Amino acid sequence: MKNIKRKLMIGVDHFNRDPKKGLEFLQGLNLLPDKLEPRSVACFFRLPGESQKIQRVLEAFAESYFEQSQDILVNKDAALLLSYSIIMLNTDQHNAQVKKKMSEEDFIRNNRKINGGNDLPRDFLSELYHSICENEIRMVPDQSGAVAVLTRSHWIGLTHKAKHTSPFIVADSGSHLDYDLFAICSGPAIAAISVVFDHAEQEDILQSCIDGFLAIAKLSASYNLGEVLDDLVVSLCKFTTLLHPSFSEKSILYFGDDIKAKMATVAVFTIANRYSDHIRSGWRNILDCILSLQKIGLLPARLPSDATDELESSPDNDQVKKSSTNSPASQVPASIPSRKSSGIMGRFSLLLSLDAEEPAPQPSEEQLAARQRTLQTIQNCHIDSIFAESKFLQAESLLQLVRALVVAAGRPLKGNNSLEDEDTAVFCLELLIAITLNNRDRIMLLWQYVYEHIANVVQSTVMPCTLVEKAVFGLLRICQRLLPYKENLTDELLKSLQLVLKLDARVADAYCEQITQEVMHLVKANAMQIRSHMGWRTIISLLSITARHPEASEAGFETLSYIMSEGAHLSPANYVLCVNAARQFAESRVGNVERSVKSLDLMSGSVVCLVTWFHQTKEAGGRRL
């Protein structure tokens, strides 16, 4: 077969140089009959494919063409032979495999004596030649579905034409059309680069794709096209493999060696850091990637705290920071109650949790190496910067990030003390609190979402757990940090602490001592900022509860003494509330007799304030008269 094809190519070459010798050569190979006829020659030089169909099409075309060109053609056979000759010319000129192209003289010579024994007009053949050379005859596929199909032959034709056209067309529109052009081209560009990135294996090609993705991200941000940026984030997140349902600790081995996944992951977080102002719905996909990393322990445990922009160092802030560090939220495991386990059930649950622990299997060297490579990739992502720099985000992007965190955390169900994934809920809550603290100058933009989420957690939890613990102490931390800077929001912040009063009795009992410690720090640092009756009512209500609590009463009484001693922070707004609280401590059987006496002393000492206020009121009234 190969030998016959080789001889055919030789015959075609002879025919192009001298048709008579070419035909004789083909006759010698028994590929043409001894007696040549126009039809037999035309049938031999045919298009690849179904020759009978092509012949019928050409015969029909030749008949129609002859009827319209009787001033040039003498019969239908002339039209048919010319049609085949044109097809041969089209293949010769536009097939990249044909190295030696037919010249104009070759074409004219091949068509001698086909018009009833006479030649066709030279100008006519010359015009046909140039027309075919410049405009390829194509079998265009059906495009009824409005989707063009780029076949191999079309691509060859396109590359062939590109060699004979200018590299670009100069337009004088300036930059007026840039926005519209990018808006039109961005979607197909993302899709095209994604296809290449999906199938490529060479690292240099993958890097070129990443550069293309980042260029699109830069332009999207420049033109403020958030939807394009969101689409780009969605496309890139798919290549990270982090969103695959089967992604788990076992996947670290594959991720550590998957260059494509690692490059896509770094690209996603590069976009999140550089162009975060313009991300909207894409935050959900970015958070899903972060949560996948968090679930298998690839994120540092201090990520939420590292993402918090600490206030300027001051004695009060240092005290608050120290109390936050010592709070149960940073010390106590989720399965162990935070209080001092004074009850039998507390000790019993502690024993159960310790007994359930089993030594984890040691990882292999291969696993350790893969984990190290993965950790290096995660470090290059600078995930903590996304939340630490949230204070610079545009308002709409910040709101979308907060909403995405709330959605990712899940919604707790009433009467159920656990979520589908409590670790995820805790992690999202910590990030939510970090963002709130970082954006204290525009707290009201976020406060509704943050408060409602914390309220849902507090009011739906009936047993002590890490989630409710983080919610309560996170709320207290927000109040501690913001009260010194937001006097106009003092009442709003203190009103939020009423959520603590709505805790289930078992939850409140478990964390009562630590809550009271945090309230004491809050009062000592911000007593001068609390002026309204409503604000003091919340604080004193939290202290009154501790009068009958064995562990919390000491801190509660210390805080009340700080307010009432020598009338330091007593005012008409809190006087009655403080006296009633002192009476509860005096009547409580939890404390010793000495505390009861001190409570009575506080009550009696407060009378001095009444006398002082009486004289001040009397003097003020006299001046008015």
Summary of the structure (lengths in Angstrom):
residues: 625
radius of gyration: 42.0
end to end distance: 126.9
largest distance: 140.9
contacts: 1837
relative contact order: 0.04
helix: 70%
strand: 0%
